[in-house]
Amino acid sequence: MAYMRKPPIEMPEKGTYKWQLFSYWSDEYRQTRADHSAYIALNFAGALDVCRIKLQALMQHHRQHSADVSCGARHQRAIERLQNTLSGAAMAYESNFSGG
């Protein structure tokens, strides 16, 4: 079976605008691949499930108390902080991969 040979990617001349674009997008590609690999590793290790369960438990606790007149504002602030944590960001990040 004959395989089609693809010509090698020619690197733009260093220091040119095309070189800057090539460098940017190749770095972006490498970073995305690394992020995806890290996500897969964390997912298989079960780390994401542990984080998700803990975050959901905390959110549920604070939602139950957020309607309380005496301490509701404090629980509402805690909910806002939780939504801005790395765990919240990780869950949003995870949904990008599983939703696609």
C-alpha positions in Angstrom: 0.0 0.0 0.0 1.4 3.4 -1.0 1.4 6.0 1.7 1.1 9.7 0.8 4.1 11.6 2.0 3.3 14.9 3.6 5.8 17.7 3.0 7.4 18.8 6.3 6.1 22.0 7.9 8.4 24.8 6.9 9.4 27.1 9.8 8.9 30.8 9.1 12.0 32.9 9.3 12.9 33.6 13.0 11.9 37.1 14.1 9.2 37.7 11.5 5.5 38.1 12.3 4.8 34.7 10.7 7.4 33.2 13.1 5.7 34.9 16.1 2.3 33.5 15.0 3.7 30.0 14.4 5.5 30.1 17.8 2.3 31.2 19.6 0.0 28.6 18.1 2.5 25.7 18.5 2.9 26.7 22.2 -0.9 26.9 22.5 -1.2 23.4 21.0 1.4 21.9 23.3 -0.3 23.6 26.4 -3.7 22.3 25.4 -2.4 18.8 24.9 -0.7 19.0 28.3 -3.8 20.3 30.0 -5.9 17.5 28.4 -3.4 14.8 29.5 -3.5 16.2 33.0 -7.3 16.2 33.1 -7.3 12.6 31.9 -4.8 11.6 34.5 -6.7 13.3 37.3 -10.0 11.8 36.1 -8.6 8.2 36.1 -7.0 8.7 39.5 -10.5 9.7 40.9 -9.2 13.1 42.1 -11.9 15.0 40.2 -14.7 13.0 41.8 -13.4 13.6 45.3 -13.2 17.4 44.6 -16.6 17.4 43.0 -18.3 15.6 45.9 -16.6 17.8 48.5 -17.6 21.0 46.6 -21.2 19.8 46.2 -21.4 19.0 49.9 -20.1 22.4 50.9 -22.4 24.2 48.4 -25.4 22.2 49.7 -24.6 23.1 53.4 -24.3 26.8 52.6 -27.4 26.9 50.5 -29.4 25.3 53.3 -28.3 28.1 55.7 -28.4 31.0 53.2 -32.1 31.8 53.8 -31.4 32.1 57.6 -31.9 35.8 58.5 -29.2 35.8 61.2 -26.4 34.2 59.2 -27.6 34.1 55.6 -25.3 36.8 54.3 -22.3 34.9 55.7 -23.4 31.7 53.9 -24.1 33.6 50.7 -20.5 35.0 50.8 -19.2 31.4 51.4 -21.1 30.3 48.3 -19.5 33.0 46.2 -16.1 32.1 47.5 -16.6 28.5 46.7 -17.7 29.4 43.2 -14.4 31.2 42.7 -12.1 28.5 44.0 -9.9 26.3 42.0 -12.3 23.5 42.5 -15.0 25.5 40.8 -12.6 26.3 38.0 -11.7 22.6 37.7 -15.3 21.6 37.5 -15.9 24.2 34.8 -12.8 23.0 33.0 -14.0 19.4 33.2 -17.4 20.3 31.8 -15.6 21.7 28.7 -14.1 18.2 28.0 -17.1 16.1 28.9 -19.6 18.3 27.1 -17.6 18.2 23.9 
